[in-house]
């Protein structure tokens, strides 16, 4: 019986270690001309565990107004040397997506509450958003630049209200008054404990099955404490 208790103790300590582990997720998006590149990097235990994968790029076909999702054959690798394939999204797929979205909209209120409880545990440790654009007209470019500054400010303010902003956002807008262009680069890094994600997932499953979440407002503060400012 001793070995049984030993296994149970090991499993308990392992689960406790996982719950306390902080996960760092870095999102890098870059659009230069018509080329899009989106990477997501996941890291834990000071980089001992890490994984990088590229998100499929969505391209529009101007001839038949269809949308293609380009999938890299070697997703998860830093360098892409393989072939790619495209999955076409038909009109019926769009209608099905709209119907599913309407069903999801009915759960938005409850999901918003669950999401806020989880988001308040997320730390934003890096956020950069650089934009270079031109509309071909000086007046239009200048007025649009002011609108973009407002939009970026509102988005940063919303992120600070929902999550813990641990760094000063780095924003820039470079208007090109002669010519047409739209280049942007966004880099964001967030950090949270896996235990908070587990509790958030349990709340989501509980709500989705029709029940009400039975967790308290601060269940993890008693377990993990407010130590999100530590690495």
N, C-alpha and C positions, 0 to 999 in steps of 0.2 A: 504493500500500500504506500510505502514511502515514495516509490518512483512515480506513482500516480499524483501524489501531492506535489512532487517536484515538477512534473509536467504542467500541472495546473498553475503553479506559481510562476513558471517560466512564461506561460501564455499570458498570464495577468500582467507580468512586467513588460512583456513585449507589446501588448495592447496599450499599456500606459505610455510606453516610449513612443509609439506611433501617434497617440493622441497629443502628446506634448511637442511632437516634431513640427517645426515651422517649414512651410512650403513657400518657396520663392518662385514666382512666375513672371517672366519677362516677355513682353509682346513688342515686336518690332515690325512696323509697317512702313513701306517706302513705295512711293509712286513717282517714277520719273518718266515723263512722256506718257506712253501707252503701256509701260512695263510696270507690273505690280509685283511686290514681293512681301509676303507675310510670314513671319516666323514666330513660333512660341517656344520658349525655353523654360523647362521645369527643373528646379534644383532644390536639394535638401541636404541636411547634415554638412553644411559648409562646402558644398560642391562634391561631396563623396558620391552622391547619387545625382545624376543629371541626365536630361533627355531633351533633345531638340527635334522639332518636326516642322515641316512647312505645311501651311494650310492651302488647300486647293484654290486656284485663282479662278474667278468668274469672269468670263468674256462674253460680250454681246456680239451677235452677228447682225450687221447692219442690213444685209440683203433680205433675210427672211424674218428678222426681228426675234430670232430665237436666242436662247441663252445656253452657253456651254460651260461646264465645270471641268477644268483641266486638272487631272490628277497626276501627280508625279509618281513614277513607278518605284522610286527609292525614297519615299517619304520617311523622314526621321534622320536622314543623313545630311551632313553639312554641305556636301558638294553633290550636285545633280549631274549625273552622267548617263542616266537611263532615258528611256522613251516615255512619252506621255500619252494619255488617252483622254477622250472627251465623252461625257455623258450629257446628252441633250435633254433639256427640260421642255416638255410639251405643254400645250394649252391645258390639257386635262390635269397635268401635274400642278399647274398654277391654281386651277379651280379647287383641287383637293387641298392645296395648301391654304387657300383662303377659308375654306370650310373648317379646317382644323384650327386656324387662327381665331375664328369666331367662337369656337368652343373654348379655346384657351382664354379668350377675353373675359368669359364669365367667371374665371377664377382669379382675375387680376388683383382684386382687393385683398383676398387672403394671401396670395403669393407676395404682394407688396409688403405686407407685415412681416412675413417670414424672411423675405430678402433683406429688409432693413435690419433685422436682428442679426443676420449673418454679416452683412456689409459693415456694421459698426466694429467688427473685429478685424477688418482688413486694413492693413497699413499700405499707403502709397509711398514708396521710398524713392521713386524716380518717375518724372513725367516731363517729356520734351515733345513739343509740337511745333514744327517749322513748316511754313508754307511759302511757296514762291508761285505767283500767278500773274497773268495779264489777260485783259479782255480785248485788247486791240484799240481801246479808246481810253484816253487819259482820265476823262471825267468819270466814266463808269468804273474804271479800275480804282480810282481814289475813293469813291463812295462805297464800293464793295469791300475795300480794305477795312474801312471803319466798321462795317457790318461783321466782318470776320473777327475783328478784335472783340466785338461785343459777344459773339457766339462763343469764342474761346474763353472769355472771362466767365460767362454763365456756366459753361461746362465745368470749368475748374472749381467754381463756387459750389456747384451741385455735388461734385466728387468730394469736396471737403465737408459737406454737410452729411453725406451718407457714409463716408469712410474716414479713416484717420490719415490726414495729409501730413506726412513727416518731412517733406521737402518742399522747397519753393519751385513751382512749375517754371519751366524754361520755355517761353513762347516767342515766336518771331513770325513776322509777315513781311515779305519782300515783294512789293508791287512792281510789275514790269509794265511800264506805260507804253512801250512800243512792242507790239507783238502779242500773240496768243500762246499761253502756256499755263499749265497747272501741275506743279510738283509739290509733293508734301511728304513729310517724314514724321512718324509718331513713334516714340519709344516710351513704354510704361513698365514699371516694375512694382508688383504688389507682393505682400507677405502676410501669411495667416497660419494659424495652427490647424493641423489636420483634424484635431478634436472638434474645433468649431465647425468645420465642414461636415463632419459626421453628424453632429447635432442638427445642423441645418438640413441635411438630407433626410434625417428621421422626421423632422417637422414637415418637410415637403411631402413625404410618403403618407404621413398621418393625415395631412390636410387633403391630399389627392384622393384618399380612400373615403373621404366624407366625414372624417372625425375632426375634432378640434385638437390642436397641439396641446399636450399636457405639460410641456416644459415651462418652467418659470421664466421670468424676464431676465434673470441673471444666473442661469444654472452653471455656466462655466467659470464665472468669476469666483465661485466658491471652490471649484475644483482646481482650475489652473491659476487663478489669481489674475490680476491686471498686470501682466508682465509682457505685454506686447511690444514694449519699447526695448526689450533685450533681444539679442540675436539668437 
